[in-house]
Amino acid sequence: MSVNAERLAGFISDIERARDRLRPLGAMPLDEFMAGEDNQDIARSRLLIAIQADLRNASPRWPSSATS
């Protein structure tokens, strides 16, 4: 199996963007984070994007059109 470097770079970029968007939420005090439903929704969405990017990288059968 060969590695498509451009495709892999795209997946890594997706994961990095998701991580960067999570950083401010991770810096919040837990009670503040838990009090904001939007905070939890954003964190859940960003985590799912990172997981999907990782799965797309791990499985060549994952639809390449499955993006955020």
Number of C-alpha atoms within 10 A of each C-alpha: 4 4 9 9 9 9 13 16 12 13 21 16 14 21 21 13 14 21 17 12 15 18 11 10 16 12 9 12 9 10 8 10 16 12 10 10 10 11 17 14 11 15 20 12 15 21 17 15 21 21 15 19 24 16 14 20 20 11 9 11 9 13 9 11 7 10 11 11
